[in-house]
């Protein structure tokens, strides 16, 4: 079940919201937990017991760890082994065995017999949240939750279960126990508006762009021209942005409806003037997680330069393989890591002499080339499309008026905050604190967006979010 399906919008969500808001405050967490379990079981029923079993075990490991004074590291290590072990098995075992068998075949050895392991939906996201809980309790940032059902709710809460944002335990623990202070009509109106905005991003922009991207990449190589390769790269850049930021908007909106304030996950990433800045604006919660739970423990900026560059490289290798078990994701992570290190070494100094708009275009070009690796499973295909970017023989691509219109809208909304009026307009659109009349205007806009999105869904069906597979 996905947020942009009619099943979710008009059955699951509608029924859940009615029941949730009619339920007394002390039972709301239970209703939300049961709904979250149903949400996950609908899409991956065979994994629900594995997920619950691992979470229950982790809860008691961490609770026991918090009560220790001398052997706390034992609990920390056990929790890390449990969470990372499950992630390694379900996400990377197939990749490891496939590559091992290729090596064995190359030296004429019998391949390893192996049954493919299915990937639980959202495992990368809920693993990181579970690790956050463990590490925050270990560091005494926050006391452990008293009740198992509250811990399960923190991990399994359906608005952010599948694709984030990655919510820090210490930022939400108090709201899990009591969020009546967030239960206001303004928050609910803003939640509806934010959800509708994300739905429109996904259905009215990302899905239309995605259909064209699939057509581009389905072409035989001999039919791919430079124009098509460039359009495919650009279109995918905008597709993945509106797809993922749309999901984040929907998750944040649902959070407001339920009394939670989830962290922002995007801040106009394509207006970045360096790759380092891009990662402060793109998937913000992942970047912050990697910084606080990996980069800083490795030494961060406090070590000598050579070690700092190594730390950055390690972080982005892990960032790449976190996204998927494939060489393409590893290369994508290395690609970004190279530019992050280059920023520290010389690029930031060099780019400071370049006009702002050129810095933005150069950064966007680097990011777009990186998305080619991300989109293509095979390294050879990615290199082919990158090579075609520099084929400037004039050939026209056959594009529909609908696609051209949506593509232009995607370009506009990706870059319009480069000017002051655009920045001011966006600050008004996204500000949760606003005059009451603006909340009602936003609510009316939300109704229009929901109707338009639902109409398009009924005519075309739905596409899953790109980040669901991670």
C-alpha positions as CSV (number, residue, x, y, z in Angstrom):
1,X,0.0,0.0,0.0
2,X,1.4,3.4,-1.0
3,X,0.3,6.9,-0.1
4,X,-0.5,7.8,-3.7
5,X,-2.9,4.9,-4.3
6,X,-6.7,5.3,-4.2
7,X,-6.8,2.3,-1.8
8,X,-4.8,4.3,0.7
9,X,-6.4,7.7,0.2
10,X,-10.0,6.7,0.2
11,X,-10.1,3.6,2.3
12,X,-7.2,3.1,4.7
13,X,-6.5,6.8,5.5
14,X,-10.1,7.9,5.6
15,X,-11.2,5.1,7.9
16,X,-8.1,5.5,10.1
17,X,-8.4,9.2,10.6
18,X,-12.1,8.9,11.6
19,X,-11.3,6.2,14.1
20,X,-8.1,7.9,15.4
21,X,-9.8,11.3,16.1
22,X,-12.8,9.6,17.8
23,X,-10.5,7.6,20.1
24,X,-9.7,9.0,23.6
25,X,-6.2,10.3,24.0
26,X,-4.9,7.4,26.1
27,X,-5.8,4.9,23.4
28,X,-4.5,6.9,20.3
29,X,-1.1,5.3,20.4
30,X,-2.6,1.8,20.3
31,X,-4.9,2.8,17.4
32,X,-1.9,4.3,15.5
33,X,0.3,1.2,16.2
34,X,-2.4,-1.2,15.0
35,X,-2.9,0.9,11.8
36,X,0.8,0.9,11.2
37,X,1.0,-2.9,11.6
38,X,-1.9,-3.3,9.1
39,X,-0.3,-0.8,6.7
40,X,3.0,-2.8,6.7
41,X,1.4,-6.2,6.7
42,X,-0.7,-5.2,3.6
43,X,2.4,-4.8,1.5
44,X,4.7,-7.3,3.2
45,X,2.8,-9.8,5.3
46,X,5.5,-12.4,5.5
47,X,8.0,-10.0,7.1
48,X,5.8,-8.6,9.8
49,X,6.7,-11.3,12.4
50,X,10.4,-11.0,11.6
51,X,10.2,-7.3,12.0
52,X,8.2,-7.5,15.2
53,X,10.5,-10.2,16.7
54,X,13.6,-8.2,16.0
55,X,12.1,-5.0,17.4
56,X,10.9,-6.6,20.6
57,X,14.4,-8.2,21.1
58,X,16.1,-4.9,20.5
59,X,13.7,-3.1,22.9
60,X,14.7,-5.4,25.8
61,X,18.4,-5.4,24.9
62,X,18.4,-1.6,25.0
63,X,16.4,-1.5,28.2
64,X,18.8,-3.8,29.9
65,X,21.7,-1.8,28.6
66,X,20.3,1.4,30.1
67,X,20.2,-0.2,33.5
68,X,23.8,-1.3,33.4
69,X,26.7,0.8,34.8
70,X,29.7,-1.3,33.8
71,X,28.8,-3.4,30.8
72,X,26.8,-1.0,28.7
73,X,28.9,-1.6,25.6
74,X,27.8,-5.3,25.5
75,X,24.2,-4.2,25.0
76,X,25.3,-1.6,22.4
77,X,27.2,-4.3,20.5
78,X,24.4,-6.8,20.7
79,X,21.9,-4.2,19.4
80,X,24.2,-3.2,16.5
81,X,24.8,-6.8,15.5
82,X,21.0,-7.5,15.6
83,X,20.1,-4.5,13.4
84,X,23.0,-4.5,11.1
85,X,22.9,-8.3,10.8
86,X,19.3,-8.3,9.6
87,X,20.1,-5.4,7.2
88,X,23.1,-7.2,5.8
89,X,21.3,-10.5,5.3
90,X,18.1,-9.2,3.7
91,X,19.6,-6.4,1.7
92,X,23.1,-7.6,0.7
93,X,23.2,-11.4,0.8
94,X,21.9,-11.8,-2.7
95,X,24.5,-9.2,-4.0
96,X,27.3,-11.0,-2.2
97,X,26.4,-14.5,-3.4
98,X,25.8,-13.3,-7.0
99,X,29.2,-11.7,-7.2
100,X,30.8,-14.7,-5.5
101,X,29.3,-17.0,-8.0
102,X,30.5,-14.8,-10.9
103,X,34.1,-15.1,-9.5
104,X,33.7,-18.9,-9.0
105,X,32.4,-19.3,-12.6
106,X,35.5,-17.3,-13.8
107,X,37.8,-19.9,-12.3
108,X,35.6,-22.9,-13.3
109,X,34.4,-23.6,-9.8
110,X,30.9,-24.8,-8.9
111,X,28.6,-21.9,-7.9
112,X,27.1,-21.7,-4.4
113,X,23.5,-22.9,-4.3
114,X,21.4,-20.0,-3.1
115,X,17.7,-19.1,-2.8
116,X,17.0,-15.5,-3.5
117,X,16.1,-13.5,-0.3
118,X,13.2,-11.1,-0.7
119,X,13.8,-7.5,0.6
120,X,11.5,-6.2,3.3
121,X,10.0,-2.9,2.4
122,X,11.7,0.1,4.1
123,X,14.4,-2.0,5.9
124,X,17.1,0.7,5.5
125,X,14.9,3.3,7.1
126,X,13.6,1.4,10.1
127,X,17.0,-0.1,10.7
128,X,18.5,3.4,11.0
129,X,15.7,4.5,13.3
130,X,16.3,1.5,15.5
131,X,20.0,2.3,15.6
132,X,19.2,5.8,16.5
133,X,17.2,4.6,19.5
134,X,20.0,2.3,20.7
135,X,22.7,4.9,20.3
136,X,20.7,7.8,21.9
137,X,19.9,5.7,24.9
138,X,23.6,4.5,25.1
139,X,24.8,8.1,25.0
140,X,22.2,9.1,27.6
141,X,20.7,11.6,25.2
142,X,17.3,10.3,26.3
143,X,15.9,7.7,28.7
144,X,14.6,4.6,27.1
145,X,10.8,4.4,26.5
146,X,9.0,2.7,29.3
147,X,6.5,0.7,27.2
148,X,7.2,-1.7,24.4
149,X,4.2,-0.4,22.4
150,X,5.6,3.1,22.5
151,X,8.9,1.8,21.1
152,X,7.1,-0.2,18.4
153,X,5.1,2.9,17.5
154,X,8.4,5.0,17.2
155,X,9.8,2.5,14.6
156,X,6.6,1.4,12.9
157,X,4.6,4.6,12.6
158,X,3.2,4.3,9.1
159,X,3.7,7.9,7.9
160,X,7.5,7.6,8.0
161,X,8.0,3.8,8.1
162,X,8.7,3.1,4.4
163,X,10.8,6.0,3.2
164,X,11.5,8.4,6.1
165,X,12.1,11.1,7.1
166,X,14.6,9.4,9.4
167,X,13.2,10.6,12.8
168,X,15.6,10.9,15.7
169,X,14.4,9.2,18.8
170,X,15.2,12.1,21.1
171,X,13.1,14.5,18.9
172,X,9.9,12.5,19.1
173,X,10.0,10.5,22.4
174,X,8.1,13.1,24.4
175,X,5.4,13.4,21.7
176,X,4.9,9.7,21.7
177,X,4.0,9.8,25.4
178,X,1.9,13.0,25.2
179,X,1.3,15.2,22.2
180,X,-1.9,17.0,23.2
181,X,-0.1,20.3,22.9
182,X,0.2,19.7,19.2
183,X,-3.5,18.8,18.7
184,X,-4.7,22.1,17.3
185,X,-6.9,23.0,14.3
186,X,-4.1,25.0,12.7
187,X,-1.8,21.9,12.8
188,X,-4.5,19.8,11.3
189,X,-5.2,22.3,8.5
190,X,-1.5,22.6,7.8
191,X,-1.2,18.8,7.8
192,X,-3.9,18.4,5.1
193,X,-2.3,21.1,3.0
194,X,1.2,19.6,3.3
195,X,-0.1,16.1,2.5
196,X,-2.0,17.4,-0.6
197,X,1.1,19.3,-1.8
198,X,3.2,16.1,-1.6
199,X,0.5,14.1,-3.3
200,X,0.4,16.6,-6.2
201,X,4.2,16.5,-6.5
202,X,4.1,12.7,-6.8
203,X,1.0,12.2,-9.0
204,X,0.9,15.3,-11.2
205,X,4.7,15.8,-11.7
206,X,6.8,12.8,-10.7
207,X,4.6,10.1,-12.2
208,X,4.3,11.9,-15.6
209,X,8.1,12.5,-15.7
210,X,8.7,8.9,-14.7
211,X,6.6,7.5,-17.5
212,X,8.7,9.5,-20.0
213,X,12.0,8.4,-18.3
214,X,10.9,4.7,-18.6
215,X,10.3,5.3,-22.3
216,X,13.7,6.9,-22.8
217,X,15.6,4.1,-21.0
218,X,13.5,1.3,-22.8
219,X,15.0,2.4,-26.1
220,X,17.7,0.2,-27.7
221,X,21.1,1.8,-27.5
222,X,21.2,2.3,-31.3
223,X,18.1,4.6,-31.1
224,X,19.5,6.7,-28.2
225,X,20.7,10.1,-29.4
226,X,22.4,12.8,-27.5
227,X,19.2,14.7,-27.2
228,X,17.4,11.7,-25.7
229,X,20.3,11.0,-23.3
230,X,20.3,14.6,-22.0
231,X,16.5,14.6,-21.7
232,X,16.5,11.3,-19.9
233,X,19.1,12.5,-17.4
234,X,17.4,15.8,-16.8
235,X,13.9,14.3,-16.5
236,X,15.1,11.6,-14.0
237,X,16.7,14.3,-11.9
238,X,13.4,16.1,-11.6
239,X,11.4,12.9,-11.2
240,X,13.4,11.6,-8.3
241,X,13.3,15.0,-6.6
242,X,9.5,15.4,-6.9
243,X,8.9,11.8,-6.1
244,X,11.0,11.7,-2.9
245,X,10.2,15.2,-1.7
246,X,6.5,14.5,-2.4
247,X,6.6,11.5,-0.2
248,X,8.4,13.5,2.5
249,X,5.7,16.2,2.3
250,X,3.0,13.6,2.7
251,X,4.7,12.0,5.7
252,X,5.2,15.4,7.3
253,X,1.6,16.3,6.6
254,X,0.3,13.1,8.2
255,X,2.5,13.7,11.2
256,X,0.9,17.1,11.7
257,X,-2.6,15.5,11.5
258,X,-1.5,13.0,14.2
259,X,0.2,15.5,16.5
260,X,3.8,14.9,15.5
261,X,6.3,17.3,13.9
262,X,8.6,15.3,11.7
263,X,11.9,17.0,10.5
264,X,12.1,18.6,7.1
265,X,13.9,16.4,4.5
266,X,14.4,18.8,1.5
267,X,15.4,22.4,1.1
268,X,15.6,23.3,-2.6
269,X,18.6,21.0,-3.3
270,X,19.0,21.9,-6.9
271,X,19.8,25.5,-6.0
272,X,22.9,24.3,-4.2
273,X,26.2,25.9,-5.2
274,X,28.4,22.9,-4.3
275,X,28.0,19.2,-3.8
276,X,28.6,19.7,-0.1
277,X,25.7,22.2,0.0
278,X,23.6,19.8,-2.0
279,X,23.9,17.2,0.8
280,X,22.8,19.8,3.4
281,X,19.6,20.3,1.3
282,X,18.9,16.8,-0.1
283,X,17.6,14.0,2.1
284,X,18.5,16.1,5.1
285,X,17.7,13.5,7.7
286,X,20.0,10.9,6.1
287,X,22.8,13.4,5.8
288,X,22.4,14.5,9.4
289,X,22.3,10.8,10.6
290,X,25.5,9.9,8.7
291,X,27.2,13.0,10.1
292,X,26.2,12.5,13.8
293,X,26.3,8.7,14.0
294,X,29.1,7.9,11.6
295,X,31.3,10.8,10.5
296,X,31.7,12.5,13.9
297,X,32.5,9.2,15.7
298,X,35.1,8.5,13.0
299,X,36.8,11.7,14.0
300,X,35.0,14.2,11.8
301,X,36.9,17.4,11.3
302,X,39.0,17.0,14.4
303,X,41.6,14.8,12.8
304,X,44.4,15.6,10.4
305,X,43.3,16.4,6.8
306,X,44.2,13.0,5.3
307,X,42.1,11.2,7.9
308,X,39.2,13.6,7.4
309,X,39.2,12.9,3.7
310,X,39.2,9.2,4.4
311,X,36.3,9.7,6.8
312,X,34.3,11.5,4.2
313,X,35.0,8.8,1.7
314,X,33.9,6.1,4.1
315,X,30.7,8.0,4.8
316,X,29.7,8.3,1.1
317,X,30.6,4.7,0.3
318,X,28.2,3.7,3.1
319,X,25.7,6.2,1.8
320,X,25.9,4.6,-1.6
321,X,25.4,1.0,-0.4
322,X,22.7,2.1,2.1
323,X,20.6,3.0,-0.9
324,X,20.9,-0.4,-2.6
325,X,22.9,-3.6,-3.0
326,X,24.4,-2.9,-6.4
327,X,27.6,-1.6,-7.9
328,X,25.7,1.3,-9.4
329,X,24.8,2.6,-5.9
330,X,28.4,2.1,-4.7
331,X,29.7,4.1,-7.7
332,X,27.0,6.8,-7.1
333,X,28.2,7.1,-3.5
334,X,31.9,7.3,-4.6
335,X,31.0,9.9,-7.2
336,X,29.5,12.2,-4.6
337,X,32.3,11.4,-2.1
338,X,34.9,12.5,-4.7
339,X,33.2,15.9,-5.1
340,X,32.7,16.3,-1.3
341,X,36.5,15.8,-0.8
342,X,37.3,18.0,-3.8
343,X,35.2,20.8,-2.2
344,X,37.4,20.6,0.9
345,X,40.6,20.5,-1.1
346,X,40.1,23.1,-3.8
347,X,36.7,23.3,-5.4
348,X,35.1,25.7,-2.9
349,X,38.0,28.1,-3.3
350,X,37.8,27.9,-7.1
351,X,34.0,28.1,-7.3
352,X,34.0,31.2,-5.0
353,X,35.4,33.2,-8.1
354,X,32.5,31.9,-10.3
355,X,29.1,33.7,-10.6
356,X,26.4,32.2,-8.5
357,X,24.2,30.9,-11.3
358,X,27.2,29.1,-12.9
359,X,28.0,27.5,-9.5
360,X,24.4,26.2,-9.4
361,X,24.5,24.9,-12.9
362,X,27.8,23.1,-12.4
363,X,26.6,21.5,-9.2
364,X,23.3,20.5,-10.8
365,X,25.3,18.9,-13.7
366,X,27.4,16.9,-11.3
367,X,24.4,15.7,-9.4
368,X,22.5,14.8,-12.7
369,X,25.4,12.7,-14.0
370,X,25.4,11.0,-10.6
371,X,21.7,10.1,-11.0
372,X,22.6,8.3,-14.3
373,X,24.6,5.7,-12.2
374,X,21.7,5.6,-9.7
375,X,19.1,4.9,-12.4
376,X,21.0,2.3,-14.4
377,X,21.7,-1.1,-12.8
378,X,24.5,-1.9,-15.2
379,X,27.7,0.1,-15.2
380,X,28.0,-0.3,-18.9
381,X,24.6,1.3,-19.5
382,X,25.5,4.2,-17.3
383,X,28.7,4.9,-19.1
384,X,26.9,4.6,-22.4
385,X,24.3,7.3,-21.4
386,X,27.0,9.6,-19.9
387,X,29.0,9.3,-23.2
388,X,25.8,10.2,-25.1
389,X,25.5,13.4,-23.1
390,X,28.3,14.8,-25.3
391,X,26.8,13.8,-28.6
392,X,25.6,17.1,-30.0
393,X,24.3,15.9,-33.4
394,X,21.0,17.7,-33.8
395,X,18.1,15.3,-33.4
396,X,14.6,16.0,-32.1
397,X,12.9,13.9,-29.4
398,X,9.3,13.1,-29.7
399,X,7.6,14.6,-26.6
400,X,4.0,15.1,-25.7
401,X,2.5,18.5,-24.8
402,X,1.6,17.1,-21.4
403,X,5.2,16.1,-20.7
404,X,6.6,19.4,-21.9
405,X,4.2,21.3,-19.6
406,X,5.1,19.2,-16.6
407,X,8.8,19.3,-17.3
408,X,8.7,23.1,-17.5
409,X,6.8,23.2,-14.2
410,X,9.4,20.9,-12.6
411,X,12.3,23.1,-13.8
412,X,10.4,26.2,-12.5
413,X,9.7,24.8,-9.1
414,X,13.2,23.4,-8.7
415,X,14.9,26.7,-9.3
416,X,12.4,29.5,-8.5
417,X,13.9,30.1,-5.1
418,X,17.1,31.4,-6.7
419,X,15.2,34.8,-6.9
420,X,14.0,36.6,-3.8
421,X,10.3,36.6,-4.7
422,X,10.5,32.9,-5.2
423,X,12.2,32.4,-1.8
424,X,9.6,34.6,-0.1
425,X,6.7,32.8,-1.8
426,X,8.0,29.4,-0.7
427,X,8.5,30.5,2.9
428,X,4.8,31.4,2.9
429,X,3.8,28.1,1.3
430,X,5.8,25.9,3.7
431,X,5.5,27.9,7.0
432,X,3.4,26.0,9.6
433,X,3.0,29.1,11.7
434,X,0.8,31.5,9.8
435,X,-2.4,33.6,10.2
436,X,-5.5,31.6,10.6
437,X,-7.0,32.9,7.3
438,X,-3.9,31.6,5.4
439,X,-4.6,28.1,6.9
440,X,-8.1,28.1,5.4
441,X,-6.9,29.4,2.1
442,X,-4.3,26.6,2.1
443,X,-6.9,24.1,3.0
444,X,-9.0,25.1,-0.1
445,X,-5.9,24.8,-2.3
446,X,-5.3,21.4,-0.8
447,X,-8.8,20.3,-1.8
448,X,-8.2,21.3,-5.4
449,X,-4.8,19.5,-5.4
450,X,-6.4,16.3,-4.0
451,X,-9.2,16.3,-6.5
452,X,-6.8,16.9,-9.4
453,X,-4.5,14.1,-8.1
454,X,-7.3,11.7,-7.5
455,X,-8.7,12.3,-11.0
456,X,-5.3,11.6,-12.5
457,X,-4.9,8.5,-10.4
458,X,-8.3,7.1,-11.4
459,X,-7.3,7.5,-15.1
460,X,-3.7,6.3,-15.0
461,X,-3.2,4.2,-11.9
462,X,-0.3,4.7,-9.5
463,X,3.4,4.2,-9.5
464,X,5.3,3.3,-6.3
465,X,7.7,5.8,-4.8
466,X,11.3,5.4,-6.0
467,X,12.7,5.2,-2.4
468,X,10.3,2.4,-1.4
469,X,12.8,-0.2,-2.7
470,X,15.5,1.1,-0.3
